[in-house]
Amino acid sequence: YSTQVKEASKFPSIIREYNFLVERNKVFAEYSKDIRELSSYIKGIEVKDIYTGKGVKNGYISVLLSIEFNSNNKTLTTQDIESIEKDMFAHLKEKYDIEIKM
């Protein structure tokens, strides 16, 4: 029996929240796995809120996700995060028909 301990990054994490419009039948475990695999800088994904009320299309839910970005090698820039976001939004739209809710 052994336990591996990962060293904490010396660089600051960046946490951003995204509000996605998701069809009710989509499985969080599937699309969150895809998000995580888009970049090694994505360290954590957490559901902060799920909303189904006024303003959300029938058959959909609004999912608020908190995503933590971090590197063990450098301080991430706004450009680093925006590049990942662009890929994430395009991938989620193409594969799951998930849209960012503005």
ZIGIDA-V302830 format. One record per pair of residues at least 6 apart in sequence whose ideal C-beta (glycine too) atoms are under 7 Angstrom apart, sorted by sequence separation. I is the first residue (numbers start at 0). J is the second residue. D is the distance in Angstrom with one decimal. If there is no record, write none. Layout:
BEGIN
[[I;J;D] [I;J;D]]
END
This chain:
BEGIN
[[35;41;5.3] [55;61;5.0] [91;97;4.0] [92;98;6.1] [34;41;6.5] [68;75;5.6] [35;44;6.3] [51;60;5.3] [34;44;6.0] [50;60;6.9] [49;60;5.6] [50;61;4.2] [88;99;5.5] [68;80;5.8] [31;44;5.0] [49;62;5.6] [48;63;4.1] [46;62;6.3] [47;63;4.4] [47;64;6.7] [46;64;6.2] [47;65;5.0] [27;46;6.8] [45;64;6.9] [44;64;5.9] [45;65;4.6] [44;66;5.3] [43;67;4.0] [41;66;6.2] [42;67;4.7] [42;68;6.8] [41;68;6.1] [42;69;4.7] [40;68;4.8] [40;69;6.5] [12;42;6.9] [40;70;5.6] [16;47;6.5] [23;58;5.7] [40;75;6.3] [22;58;6.2] [23;59;6.5] [22;59;5.7] [23;60;5.7] [21;59;6.4] [20;59;5.5] [21;60;5.5] [40;79;6.8] [61;100;5.9] [20;61;6.0] [21;62;5.2] [18;61;6.0] [19;62;5.0] [40;83;6.3] [18;63;5.1] [19;64;6.5] [38;83;4.7] [37;83;6.3] [16;63;6.1] [17;64;5.2] [16;64;6.8] [16;65;5.1] [17;66;6.7] [37;86;5.5] [37;87;5.5] [14;65;5.9] [15;66;5.7] [14;67;5.1] [34;87;5.8] [37;90;6.5] [12;67;5.2] [13;68;4.6] [12;68;6.6] [12;69;4.3] [33;90;6.4] [10;69;6.6] [10;70;5.7] [8;69;5.1] [30;91;6.4] [33;94;6.7] [8;70;6.8] [13;75;5.7] [8;71;4.9] [10;73;6.3] [11;74;6.4] [10;74;4.9] [15;80;6.8] [30;95;5.2] [13;80;6.0] [30;97;6.4] [25;95;5.6] [25;97;6.8] [22;96;6.5] [21;97;5.1] [20;97;6.9] [19;97;5.2] [20;98;4.8] [19;98;6.8] [19;99;6.1] [20;100;4.7] [19;100;6.2] [17;99;6.1] [18;100;4.3]]
END
